[in-house]
Amino acid sequence: MDLALDHSLERTVALKEYLPSSLATRAGTMQAQPRSRRLRETFELGPTSFVNEARLLASFDHQALLRVHRFPEANSTAYVAMPF
């Protein structure tokens, strides 16, 4: 998890990214890419599941669960912004 500035919310957020090191790596750019052709399909299914989980968490309002501000997709991966 990293800290980031959410410009539209004008606040610091904790940012979680879907980038499992066993499946993917960062290219010379910001793009995530699978480690091999064999892992491509598995890696490409991940962001959808990651966003679905974030969407589900965002639908709850309970003190025992992390709040989710937003869950953007970019750079061939997905992110979840949560309170810091």
Residue pairs with C-beta under 8 A, 6 or more apart in sequence:
1 14
1 15
1 16
2 14
2 15
2 17
3 12
3 13
3 14
3 15
3 84
4 12
4 13
4 14
4 15
4 81
5 11
5 12
5 13
6 12
6 13
6 69
6 70
6 81
9 69
9 70
9 81
11 84
12 84
13 69
13 81
13 82
13 83
13 84
14 81
14 82
14 83
14 84
15 79
15 80
15 81
15 82
16 79
16 80
16 82
17 77
17 78
17 79
17 80
18 32
18 46
18 47
18 50
18 77
18 78
18 79
19 26
19 32
19 77
20 43
20 46
22 35
23 34
23 35
23 39
23 42
23 43
23 46
24 32
24 33
24 34
24 35
24 39
24 43
24 77
25 32
25 33
25 35
26 32
26 33
27 33
29 75
30 74
30 75
31 75
31 76
32 43
32 75
32 76
32 77
33 76
34 40
34 42
34 43
34 44
35 43
46 78
47 73
47 76
47 77
47 78
50 71
50 78
50 80
51 71
51 73
51 78
54 68
54 71
54 78
54 80
55 71
57 65
57 66
57 67
57 68
57 80
58 67
58 68
58 71
61 67
66 82
66 83
67 82
67 83
68 80
68 81
68 82
69 81
69 82
69 83
70 80
70 81
71 78
71 79
71 80
71 81
72 78
72 79
72 81
73 79
